[in-house]
Amino acid sequence: MAQALYRTWRPALWDEVVGQDHIVQTLKNAIATDRVGHAYLFAGPKGTGKTTSARLLAKGVNCLEEAIEKRPCNHCANCLAVNEGRFMDLIEIDAASNTSVDDVRELRDKINFAPSQGRFKVYIIDEVHMLSTSAFNALLKTLEEPPSHVIFILCTTEIHKIPATVLSRCQRHEFRRIPVPTIVQKLKELCSQEKIKIEDDALTLIARQATGSMRDAISLVDQLSSISKKITLPIAQDVLGTATNQSVIDLVEASLEGSSGEGLGIIHQALDSGADPRQYARQVVDYLRDLMVIKMEAGSQLELTPEVRSAMEEHASRFSLNRLVSMIQAFTSAAVELKANWHPGLGLELAYAEALAPELPAPLPAAAQPSPQRTQPEPSSRVKENPKEADDPKPAPTERPSPIGAPLSLELLQQHWDSLKRAVKARNTVTSALLNSSRLIDVDGNTVIINFSSDLLRDKMDEEQNKRMVCSEMSKYFGQDVRLICTTGKQDIVLHTSGNGGIQQVEETLKKLGGKLREIPPDYSVKDE
């Protein structure tokens, strides 16, 4: 059976470790000066060389080369034994499957035995953050004062899960993500020696997809080399799922045109064709991110063909930076939102709805809105005595007066609509996205009517959890019970009532919209959950 490329190309000498020069030099100096510590903690992203460096350190302290500065030599008996996985004094433990306190106690009982082949027994505990709290406690004393012939090397991708008591007993080394140019250079060397034909653009794509992990990059090359004799950029994009789909470009164009129906149709067509919703969302994010980079006048950093660059510059010129940021956030949520699993396209639909929100009619400016009717105060004698003072314009207040207790009206709601939406967003971003996709139609008594561009969005807002949250926030904000009607033009209108009051008043509004009344059971409540 052929060995995986990442195992074949695992560094066997310090000089072969790339992207971690700050750590390599420190460990080489420790070996050369015979000042190796008793416990190390290697932390950093996956595939950046933590376990490899741990093995090299184990080789170095047990190497038989007389010149100490040349250790590990990689040709003595001990070095070869480590390379072949038969060095008895190198013990590798997977903490993910040995998490209990009993496993640590068993380890602690064995460390007192002297090394059988080398000078030191080296314990490499991988994914050490998986140990239980009791297992960490059992390890503490041993970490602090191990036998003189024992070295511990703890490796983790999640250092924040390591107890402070453990951190304080180890020499800590932070591994960094490997830069893209460094990965590309290493892959070129690998492909040359392995006789793999691959385009430079494909190598760059692979390096970017690896997100700083050399192991992942080599694994991707290994995967692609089994598909084609020559790896081109289109092949790599197709296999890795990173090609900018035409439907992504069409979706962005639809959002610029403000077309809700066309955009949802593009999403549904992509999903019906077998696209993975999360991968599709990532492609949208990648495209929007490139538009943002172009918008911020850093487009020269992007590796694009002249045709693609021209098209993207045209798209970027039609976006505002704020809207691009908002859309990137919305589709990023769609790519990672686990709650949307029960409905594959829901995350994408909500993200697109939020992307359309800036295109919906904005509330009237405060200056153009009639103020709610209020009882005017009697003219005071002071005003009569100082007519000049009465004529002087007063500066406008910087904050709107509290709406609590004021009669509910369309004008009042328009004045406070943005603040209300922010209050909903603080509680739930999905409900906020739905509310952003609506527009105010009318207010009748204590009933607010909003309109959506599609039945799908209206039905989602009509779900009990979403509607209750909006009603709850409006009721708290205005200091009175507020009901909500969701419409889609002349479609059915849903009214939540806990009684019969207000229905006759609403019917006149329904006639204007050409809709009919569909009533929710009376046990519905707008109170907080």
C-alpha positions as CSV (number, residue, x, y, z in Angstrom):
1,M,0.0,0.0,0.0
2,A,1.4,3.4,-1.0
3,Q,2.2,5.8,1.8
4,A,0.5,9.1,2.0
5,L,2.6,12.0,0.7
6,Y,2.4,14.0,4.0
7,R,3.9,11.0,5.8
8,T,6.6,10.6,3.2
9,W,7.5,14.2,3.4
10,R,7.4,14.6,7.2
11,P,10.6,16.5,8.1
12,A,13.4,14.3,9.4
13,L,15.8,17.2,10.2
14,W,15.4,20.7,11.7
15,D,16.3,22.3,8.4
16,E,13.2,20.7,6.8
17,V,10.8,22.3,9.2
18,V,9.3,25.4,7.5
19,G,7.5,28.4,8.8
20,Q,8.5,27.9,12.4
21,D,12.1,29.3,12.5
22,H,11.6,31.0,15.9
23,I,10.8,27.6,17.5
24,V,13.3,25.6,15.6
25,Q,16.2,27.8,16.6
26,T,15.2,27.7,20.3
27,L,15.0,23.9,20.4
28,K,18.3,23.5,18.5
29,N,20.0,25.8,20.9
30,A,18.6,23.8,23.9
31,I,19.9,20.6,22.5
32,A,23.3,22.1,21.6
33,T,23.8,23.5,25.1
34,D,22.3,20.5,26.9
35,R,19.6,22.6,28.5
36,V,16.5,20.8,27.3
37,G,13.6,21.4,29.7
38,H,11.5,18.6,31.4
39,A,8.1,19.8,30.0
40,Y,7.1,21.6,26.8
41,L,3.8,22.8,25.5
42,F,3.5,23.1,21.7
43,A,0.3,25.0,20.7
44,G,-1.0,26.1,17.3
45,P,-3.2,25.3,14.3
46,K,-3.4,21.8,12.9
47,G,-0.7,20.8,10.4
48,T,1.9,23.4,11.4
49,G,4.6,21.0,12.7
50,K,3.8,20.5,16.4
51,T,4.1,16.7,16.5
52,T,6.9,16.7,14.0
53,S,8.9,19.1,16.1
54,A,8.2,17.0,19.2
55,R,9.6,13.9,17.4
56,L,12.7,15.9,16.3
57,L,13.3,17.0,19.8
58,A,13.0,13.3,21.0
59,K,15.5,12.3,18.3
60,G,17.8,15.2,19.2
61,V,18.1,14.3,22.9
62,N,18.6,10.6,22.2
63,C,20.9,11.0,19.1
64,L,24.2,9.2,19.2
65,E,26.1,11.7,17.1
66,E,29.2,12.9,19.0
67,A,29.0,16.5,17.8
68,I,26.1,17.7,20.0
69,E,25.3,20.7,17.7
70,K,24.6,18.2,14.8
71,R,21.9,16.3,16.6
72,P,19.7,14.8,15.4
73,C,21.9,13.4,12.7
74,N,19.2,11.2,11.2
75,H,21.6,8.3,10.5
76,C,22.5,6.8,13.9
77,A,20.7,3.7,15.3
78,N,18.5,5.8,17.6
79,C,17.5,8.3,14.9
80,L,16.6,5.5,12.4
81,A,14.6,3.7,15.1
82,V,12.5,6.9,15.7
83,N,12.0,7.3,12.0
84,E,10.8,3.7,11.7
85,G,8.5,3.9,14.8
86,R,10.4,1.3,16.8
87,F,12.2,3.5,19.4
88,M,10.9,2.2,22.7
89,D,11.7,5.4,24.6
90,L,9.4,7.5,22.5
91,I,5.9,7.1,23.7
92,E,3.1,8.9,21.8
93,I,-0.3,9.2,23.5
94,D,-3.5,10.4,21.9
95,A,-5.3,12.3,24.7
96,A,-8.5,12.2,22.7
97,S,-8.8,8.4,23.4
98,N,-7.0,8.4,26.8
99,T,-8.8,11.1,28.7
100,S,-9.5,9.5,32.1
101,V,-7.6,9.9,35.3
102,D,-6.8,6.1,35.3
103,D,-4.9,6.6,32.0
104,V,-2.8,9.3,33.5
105,R,-2.2,7.2,36.7
106,E,-1.0,4.3,34.5
107,L,1.3,6.6,32.7
108,R,2.6,8.0,36.0
109,D,3.4,4.5,37.3
110,K,5.5,3.7,34.2
111,I,7.7,6.8,34.0
112,N,9.9,5.7,36.8
113,F,11.3,2.9,34.7
114,A,14.7,3.8,33.1
115,P,15.0,4.3,29.4
116,S,15.7,1.1,27.5
117,Q,17.4,2.5,24.3
118,G,18.3,6.1,24.8
119,R,19.2,8.7,27.4
120,F,15.6,10.0,27.8
121,K,12.1,8.7,27.8
122,V,10.0,11.2,25.8
123,Y,6.2,11.3,26.2
124,I,4.3,13.1,23.5
125,I,0.7,13.7,24.5
126,D,-1.2,14.9,21.4
127,E,-4.5,16.9,21.7
128,V,-3.8,17.3,25.4
129,H,-6.7,19.6,25.9
130,M,-9.0,16.6,25.6
131,L,-7.9,15.3,29.1
132,S,-10.5,15.5,31.8
133,T,-10.1,17.9,34.7
134,S,-9.2,15.0,37.1
135,A,-6.7,13.7,34.6
136,F,-5.0,17.1,34.4
137,N,-4.9,17.2,38.2
138,A,-3.3,13.8,38.3
139,L,-0.7,15.0,35.8
140,L,0.3,18.2,37.7
141,K,2.8,16.8,40.2
142,T,4.5,14.6,37.6
143,L,4.8,17.6,35.2
144,E,6.4,19.7,38.0
145,E,8.9,17.2,39.2
146,P,9.3,14.3,36.7
147,P,12.2,11.8,36.9
148,S,15.5,13.2,35.4
149,H,15.2,10.8,32.5
150,V,11.7,11.9,31.4
151,I,10.7,14.7,29.0
152,F,7.0,15.6,28.5
153,I,5.9,17.3,25.3
154,L,2.2,18.3,25.3
155,C,0.6,19.3,21.9
156,T,-2.7,21.1,21.5
157,T,-4.7,23.1,18.9
158,E,-6.8,24.7,21.7
159,I,-4.5,26.2,24.2
160,H,-7.3,28.1,25.9
161,K,-8.6,24.8,27.3
162,I,-5.4,24.0,29.1
163,P,-5.5,24.8,32.9
164,A,-3.3,27.6,34.0
165,T,-1.7,25.2,36.5
166,V,-0.5,23.1,33.6
167,L,0.7,26.1,31.5
168,S,2.8,27.3,34.4
169,R,4.8,24.0,34.5
170,C,5.7,23.9,30.8
171,Q,7.9,25.8,28.4
172,R,5.4,27.2,25.9
173,H,5.9,27.5,22.2
174,E,3.3,29.0,19.8
175,F,3.3,27.5,16.3
176,R,2.1,29.9,13.6
177,R,0.1,29.3,10.4
178,I,2.5,28.8,7.6
179,P,2.5,31.7,5.0
180,V,1.1,31.0,1.5
181,P,4.4,31.7,-0.3
182,T,6.2,29.3,2.0
183,I,3.7,26.5,1.3
184,V,3.9,27.1,-2.4
185,Q,7.7,26.9,-2.4
186,K,7.5,23.6,-0.5
187,L,4.9,22.2,-2.8
188,K,7.0,23.0,-5.8
189,E,9.9,21.1,-4.4
190,L,7.6,18.2,-3.6
191,C,6.0,18.1,-7.0
192,S,9.4,18.3,-8.7
193,Q,10.7,15.3,-6.9
194,E,7.5,13.3,-7.1
195,K,7.2,14.2,-10.8
196,I,3.7,15.7,-10.4
197,K,2.8,18.2,-13.1
198,I,0.9,21.1,-11.7
199,E,0.3,24.7,-12.7
200,D,1.5,27.5,-10.5
201,D,-2.0,28.9,-10.1
202,A,-3.2,25.6,-8.9
203,L,-0.4,25.5,-6.3
204,T,-1.4,28.9,-5.1
205,L,-5.1,27.9,-4.8
206,I,-4.1,24.8,-2.8
207,A,-1.9,26.8,-0.5
208,R,-4.8,29.2,0.2
209,Q,-7.2,26.4,0.8
210,A,-4.8,24.8,3.3
211,T,-5.2,27.9,5.5
212,G,-1.7,27.7,6.9
213,S,-1.5,23.9,7.3
214,M,1.4,22.3,5.4
215,R,0.0,18.8,6.1
216,D,-3.4,19.8,4.5
217,A,-1.7,21.3,1.5
218,I,0.4,18.2,0.8
219,S,-2.8,16.0,1.3
220,L,-4.6,18.1,-1.3
221,V,-1.8,17.7,-3.8
222,D,-1.8,14.0,-3.1
223,Q,-5.6,13.9,-3.8
224,L,-5.4,15.9,-7.0
225,S,-2.5,13.9,-8.4
226,S,-4.6,10.8,-8.4
227,I,-7.2,12.5,-10.6
228,S,-5.2,13.9,-13.5
229,K,-1.7,13.6,-15.0
230,K,-1.5,17.4,-15.0
231,I,-3.2,19.5,-12.4
232,T,-4.6,22.7,-13.8
233,L,-6.4,25.5,-12.0
234,P,-9.9,24.6,-13.4
235,I,-9.3,21.0,-12.2
236,A,-8.2,22.1,-8.8
237,Q,-11.2,24.5,-8.5
238,D,-13.6,21.8,-9.5
239,V,-12.3,19.2,-7.1
240,L,-11.9,21.6,-4.2
241,G,-15.2,23.3,-4.9
242,T,-13.7,26.8,-5.0
243,A,-14.6,27.8,-8.6
244,T,-16.6,31.0,-8.6
245,N,-19.9,29.6,-9.9
246,Q,-21.8,31.6,-12.4
247,S,-24.8,31.4,-10.2
248,V,-22.8,33.2,-7.5
249,I,-22.2,36.1,-9.9
250,D,-25.9,36.0,-10.9
251,L,-26.9,36.1,-7.3
252,V,-24.8,39.2,-6.5
253,E,-26.2,40.8,-9.7
254,A,-29.7,40.1,-8.5
255,S,-29.0,41.6,-5.1
256,L,-27.7,44.8,-6.8
257,E,-30.9,44.9,-8.9
258,G,-33.0,44.4,-5.8
259,S,-34.8,41.4,-7.3
260,S,-36.0,39.2,-4.5
261,G,-37.8,36.6,-6.7
262,E,-34.8,36.2,-9.1
263,G,-32.3,35.8,-6.3
264,L,-34.3,33.1,-4.5
265,G,-34.8,31.4,-7.8
266,I,-31.0,31.3,-8.3
267,I,-30.5,29.9,-4.9
268,H,-33.1,27.2,-5.4
269,Q,-31.7,26.3,-8.8
270,A,-28.2,25.9,-7.4
271,L,-29.5,23.7,-4.6
272,D,-31.6,21.6,-6.9
273,S,-28.5,21.0,-9.0
274,G,-26.8,19.4,-6.1
275,A,-24.8,22.3,-4.6
276,D,-24.0,22.1,-0.9
277,P,-25.7,25.0,0.9
278,R,-22.7,25.8,3.1
279,Q,-20.1,25.5,0.3
280,Y,-22.3,27.7,-1.9
281,A,-22.5,30.3,1.0
282,R,-18.7,30.1,1.2
283,Q,-18.3,30.8,-2.5
284,V,-20.6,33.8,-2.1
285,V,-18.5,35.0,0.8
286,D,-15.3,34.6,-1.2
287,Y,-16.7,36.6,-4.1
288,L,-18.0,39.4,-1.8
289,R,-14.7,39.4,0.1
290,D,-12.8,40.0,-3.2
291,L,-15.3,42.8,-4.0
292,M,-14.6,44.4,-0.6
293,V,-10.8,44.2,-1.2
294,I,-11.3,45.9,-4.6
295,K,-13.5,48.5,-3.0
296,M,-10.8,49.2,-0.4
297,E,-8.4,49.8,-3.3
298,A,-6.3,46.7,-2.5
299,G,-7.3,44.8,-5.6
300,S,-3.7,44.4,-6.8
301,Q,-3.3,41.7,-4.1
302,L,-5.9,39.5,-5.8
303,E,-4.7,37.0,-8.4
304,L,-7.4,37.4,-11.1
305,T,-7.5,37.1,-14.8
306,P,-8.1,40.5,-16.7
307,E,-11.7,39.4,-17.6
308,V,-12.6,38.5,-14.1
309,R,-11.0,41.6,-12.6
310,S,-12.9,43.8,-15.0
311,A,-16.2,42.2,-14.1
312,M,-15.5,42.3,-10.4
313,E,-14.4,46.0,-10.5
314,E,-17.8,46.8,-12.2
315,H,-19.7,45.0,-9.4
316,A,-17.6,46.6,-6.7
317,S,-18.3,50.1,-8.0
318,R,-22.0,49.5,-7.5
319,F,-21.7,48.5,-3.9
320,S,-21.2,50.6,-0.8
321,L,-18.6,49.3,1.6
322,N,-21.1,49.1,4.4
323,R,-23.4,46.9,2.3
324,L,-20.6,44.6,1.3
325,V,-19.6,44.1,5.0
326,S,-23.3,43.4,5.9
327,M,-23.7,40.9,3.1
328,I,-20.4,39.1,4.0
329,Q,-21.6,38.8,7.6
330,A,-25.0,37.5,6.5
331,F,-23.6,34.8,4.2
332,T,-20.8,33.9,6.7
333,S,-23.6,33.1,9.2
334,A,-25.3,31.0,6.6
335,A,-22.1,29.0,6.1
336,V,-21.7,28.1,9.7
337,E,-25.3,28.3,11.1
338,L,-26.1,24.8,12.4
339,K,-29.7,25.6,13.2
340,A,-30.5,25.7,9.5
341,N,-29.7,22.1,8.9
342,W,-33.4,21.0,9.0
343,H,-34.0,23.2,5.9
344,P,-31.0,23.2,3.6
345,G,-31.7,26.5,1.9
346,L,-33.0,28.5,4.8
347,G,-29.7,30.0,5.8
348,L,-29.0,31.2,2.2
349,E,-32.6,32.6,1.9
350,L,-32.3,34.6,5.1
351,A,-28.8,35.9,4.1
352,Y,-30.2,37.0,0.7
353,A,-33.2,38.6,2.4
354,E,-30.8,40.6,4.6
355,A,-28.8,41.5,1.6
356,L,-31.9,43.0,0.1
357,A,-32.8,45.0,3.2
358,P,-30.9,48.2,2.1
359,E,-33.0,48.2,-1.1
360,L,-36.3,48.4,0.8
361,P,-38.0,51.8,1.1
362,A,-36.4,53.7,4.0
363,P,-38.5,55.4,6.7
364,L,-39.2,59.0,6.0
365,P,-36.7,61.5,7.4
366,A,-37.7,62.8,10.8
367,A,-38.0,66.4,9.5
368,A,-40.6,65.2,6.9
369,Q,-42.7,63.3,9.3
370,P,-45.7,64.7,11.1
371,S,-45.3,64.6,14.8
372,P,-47.8,62.6,16.9
373,Q,-50.6,64.7,18.2
374,R,-49.8,65.9,21.7
375,T,-51.7,68.3,24.1
376,Q,-50.1,71.7,23.7
377,P,-49.3,73.6,26.9
378,E,-51.0,76.8,27.8
379,P,-49.0,80.0,26.9
380,S,-47.2,81.0,30.0
381,S,-46.8,84.6,31.3
382,R,-43.1,84.2,30.9
383,V,-43.5,83.7,27.1
384,K,-45.6,86.8,26.9
385,E,-43.1,88.8,28.8
386,N,-40.2,87.7,26.6
387,P,-41.5,87.5,23.0
388,K,-37.9,87.6,21.6
389,E,-37.0,84.6,23.6
390,A,-40.1,82.8,22.3
391,D,-39.1,83.5,18.7
392,D,-35.6,82.3,19.0
393,P,-35.1,78.8,17.5
394,K,-34.2,76.1,19.9
395,P,-31.6,73.5,19.0
396,A,-33.1,70.1,18.1
397,P,-32.8,67.4,20.8
398,T,-30.0,64.9,20.0
399,E,-32.2,62.0,21.1
400,R,-35.8,61.2,20.4
401,P,-38.2,61.4,23.3
402,S,-39.3,58.1,24.8
403,P,-42.3,56.7,22.9
404,I,-43.6,55.0,26.0
405,G,-47.2,55.9,26.5
406,A,-47.6,57.9,23.2
407,P,-50.5,56.9,20.9
408,L,-49.2,54.3,18.4
409,S,-49.2,55.6,14.9
410,L,-47.4,55.0,11.6
411,E,-45.4,58.2,12.0
412,L,-44.3,57.3,15.5
413,L,-43.3,53.8,14.4
414,Q,-41.3,55.1,11.5
415,Q,-39.4,57.4,13.8
416,H,-38.3,54.6,16.0
417,W,-38.2,51.7,13.5
418,D,-34.4,51.5,13.3
419,S,-34.0,51.5,17.1
420,L,-36.6,48.8,17.4
421,K,-34.8,46.7,14.8
422,R,-31.6,47.1,16.8
423,A,-33.3,45.8,19.9
424,V,-34.5,42.7,18.0
425,K,-31.1,42.1,16.6
426,A,-29.6,42.1,20.1
427,R,-31.8,39.1,20.9
428,N,-31.7,37.1,17.7
429,T,-30.0,37.8,14.4
430,V,-32.2,35.5,12.4
431,T,-35.4,37.3,13.5
432,S,-33.6,40.6,12.9
433,A,-32.8,39.5,9.3
434,L,-36.5,38.8,8.7
435,L,-37.5,42.1,10.1
436,N,-34.9,43.9,7.9
437,S,-36.6,42.2,4.9
438,S,-39.9,43.8,5.7
439,R,-41.4,47.3,5.3
440,L,-44.0,49.1,7.3
441,I,-47.4,49.3,5.7
442,D,-49.8,50.7,8.3
443,V,-50.7,51.0,12.0
444,D,-54.3,50.5,13.1
445,G,-54.9,51.0,16.8
446,N,-52.3,48.7,18.5
447,T,-51.8,46.5,15.4
448,V,-48.7,47.0,13.2
449,I,-48.9,45.7,9.6
450,I,-45.6,44.9,7.7
451,N,-45.1,43.6,4.2
452,F,-42.6,41.0,2.8
453,S,-41.5,40.4,-0.8
454,S,-42.2,36.6,-0.7
455,D,-44.5,34.1,1.0
456,L,-41.5,32.3,2.4
457,L,-40.3,35.3,4.4
458,R,-43.8,36.1,5.6
459,D,-44.3,32.5,6.7
460,K,-41.0,32.5,8.6
461,M,-41.9,35.7,10.5
462,D,-45.3,34.1,11.2
463,E,-43.6,31.3,13.2
464,E,-44.5,31.7,16.8
465,Q,-40.9,32.2,18.1
466,N,-40.1,35.0,15.6
467,K,-43.4,36.8,15.9
468,R,-43.5,36.6,19.7
469,M,-40.0,38.1,19.9
470,V,-41.0,41.1,17.7
471,C,-44.3,41.7,19.4
472,S,-42.5,41.5,22.8
473,E,-39.9,44.0,21.8
474,M,-42.5,46.4,20.4
475,S,-44.7,46.1,23.5
476,K,-41.7,46.9,25.7
477,Y,-40.5,49.7,23.5
478,F,-43.9,51.5,23.3
479,G,-45.2,50.5,26.8
480,Q,-48.4,48.9,25.5
481,D,-49.5,45.6,23.9
482,V,-48.7,45.5,20.2
483,R,-50.0,43.0,17.7
484,L,-48.4,42.2,14.3
485,I,-49.8,41.4,10.9
486,C,-47.5,40.0,8.2
487,T,-48.5,40.5,4.5
488,T,-47.2,39.8,1.1
489,G,-49.0,42.4,-1.0
490,K,-52.5,41.1,-1.6
491,Q,-51.9,37.7,0.1
492,D,-53.6,36.4,3.2
493,I,-53.0,38.5,6.3
494,V,-52.4,36.8,9.7
495,L,-53.6,38.5,12.8
496,H,-52.6,37.2,16.3
497,T,-55.2,38.1,18.9
498,S,-55.9,37.1,22.4
499,G,-59.5,38.2,22.1
500,N,-61.9,39.8,19.7
501,G,-61.0,43.4,20.1
502,G,-59.6,45.3,17.1
503,I,-60.8,42.9,14.4
504,Q,-63.4,45.3,13.1
505,Q,-60.9,48.1,13.0
506,V,-58.4,46.0,11.0
507,E,-60.9,44.8,8.5
508,E,-61.0,48.2,6.8
509,T,-57.3,48.1,6.3
510,L,-57.6,44.5,5.0
511,K,-60.0,45.7,2.4
512,K,-57.5,48.3,1.2
513,L,-55.0,45.5,0.6
514,G,-57.5,43.1,-0.9
515,G,-56.6,40.4,1.7
516,K,-58.6,38.3,4.0
517,L,-58.3,37.5,7.7
518,R,-56.7,34.3,9.0
519,E,-56.9,34.1,12.8
520,I,-54.4,32.4,15.2
521,P,-55.7,30.4,18.2
522,P,-56.4,32.7,21.2
523,D,-53.9,31.1,23.4
524,Y,-51.1,33.0,21.6
525,S,-49.1,35.3,23.9
526,V,-46.8,38.3,23.1
527,K,-45.1,38.1,26.4
528,D,-41.5,37.2,26.7
529,E,-40.5,33.6,26.6
